Amino acid sequence: MVQRALDELPPQFRDALHNIDIQVRWRPTVHELRQAGLHHGSALFGMYTGVSLPKRTQGYSMVLPDRIIIYQRTHELYCRTEEEMVQQARQTLLHEIGHYLGIDERRLRELGVG
């Protein structure tokens, strides 16, 4: 379903992704929840880890890929149908790609992907 959501993204978003790994994991770890500023039991649909494009300097090379992690369990808990899950995965991908592009939470909410 995440692959389907990724395939449905506008080409300008897919084409902007360089040196990034998209992973699906069952649920966030306690450490990942803390990184996101959340508590155990909170809903976290996805997370971006890495150096956003605007913060990359001339010295940015020979690094492991950035990551977008999609949490399967959260999507399953909050979505009733397969189509809802694909739409939520798309929303999550857009949100995390926004972070990759250097967009903060406030602006992502303004853009409707907060």
C-alpha distance (Angstrom), angle and dihedral (degrees) to the residues before:
residue distance angle dihedral
M1 . . .
V2 3.79 . .
Q3 3.80 89.7 .
R4 3.80 89.2 50.7
A5 3.82 90.3 49.8
L6 3.81 90.1 48.0
D7 3.80 91.3 49.7
E8 3.83 89.5 52.4
L9 3.81 94.3 54.5
P10 3.79 116.2 109.1
P11 3.83 110.7 -92.7
Q12 3.82 92.8 -115.6
F13 3.83 89.1 63.6
R14 3.80 95.4 45.2
D15 3.81 91.5 44.8
A16 3.82 91.2 51.9
L17 3.81 92.7 62.1
H18 3.80 113.4 101.1
N19 3.80 127.6 162.3
I20 3.81 93.0 -0.3
D21 3.79 130.1 131.5
I22 3.80 119.4 -152.5
Q23 3.79 112.2 -153.7
V24 3.79 134.8 -178.9
R25 3.79 116.3 -146.4
W26 3.77 130.6 178.0
R27 3.82 96.7 -119.0
P28 3.81 140.5 -24.6
T29 3.77 120.5 -85.2
V30 3.81 121.2 -123.1
H31 3.82 87.4 -105.6
E32 3.82 91.9 53.5
L33 3.81 91.1 48.9
R34 3.81 89.5 52.0
Q35 3.82 90.7 48.4
A36 3.81 87.8 54.8
G37 3.81 91.2 47.8
L38 3.81 92.8 -112.7
H39 3.80 134.5 126.5
H40 3.80 129.2 -122.6
G41 3.79 108.9 -75.4
S42 3.82 94.3 28.4
A43 3.79 120.1 130.5
L44 3.79 114.1 -105.1
F45 3.80 115.8 172.3
G46 3.79 97.9 -179.1
M47 3.78 147.5 -16.4
Y48 3.79 137.1 -148.8
T49 3.79 118.8 -148.7
G50 3.77 124.0 -178.0
V51 3.78 141.6 54.7
S52 3.79 112.8 -45.2
L53 3.80 116.4 -128.3
P54 3.83 96.2 -106.6
K55 3.82 91.1 53.6
R56 3.79 95.2 52.6
T57 3.76 113.7 108.6
Q58 3.80 134.2 -167.3
G59 3.80 87.2 -84.7
Y60 3.80 93.0 60.9
S61 3.78 102.3 113.8
M62 3.78 141.0 108.2
V63 3.81 91.8 33.9
L64 3.77 131.8 137.6
P65 3.80 115.1 -101.2
D66 3.79 120.0 -85.2
R67 3.81 113.0 -113.6
I68 3.73 138.1 -131.2
I69 3.79 109.3 -166.7
I70 3.81 120.1 -162.9
Y71 3.81 115.7 -162.1
Q72 3.78 110.8 -139.8
R73 3.80 98.4 -166.0
T74 3.80 93.8 55.3
H75 3.81 90.9 50.6
E76 3.81 91.2 48.6
L77 3.82 92.2 49.2
Y78 3.81 94.9 50.3
C79 3.81 101.3 37.0
R80 3.79 124.6 69.7
T81 3.80 100.4 -169.5
E82 3.76 137.5 35.5
E83 3.80 90.2 -113.1
E84 3.82 91.5 53.3
M85 3.79 88.6 50.1
V86 3.81 92.3 52.2
Q87 3.82 90.7 48.1
Q88 3.81 91.8 48.5
A89 3.81 90.6 47.0
R90 3.82 88.2 51.6
Q91 3.82 90.5 49.9
T92 3.81 90.6 48.2
L93 3.81 92.0 48.4
L94 3.81 91.5 49.9
H95 3.80 90.2 49.4
E96 3.81 94.0 50.1
I97 3.82 92.7 42.5
G98 3.80 85.2 53.8
H99 3.80 89.5 58.3
Y100 3.81 89.5 47.1
L101 3.82 87.6 54.3
G102 3.82 90.0 50.0
I103 3.81 99.9 -104.0
D104 3.82 115.6 147.1
E105 3.81 127.4 -135.4
R106 3.83 94.7 -100.4
R107 3.79 92.9 54.3
L108 3.82 92.3 43.6
R109 3.82 88.7 56.1
E110 3.81 89.8 49.8
L111 3.82 88.8 51.9
G112 3.82 90.8 51.3
V113 3.80 97.5 -110.8
G114 3.80 98.2 94.2
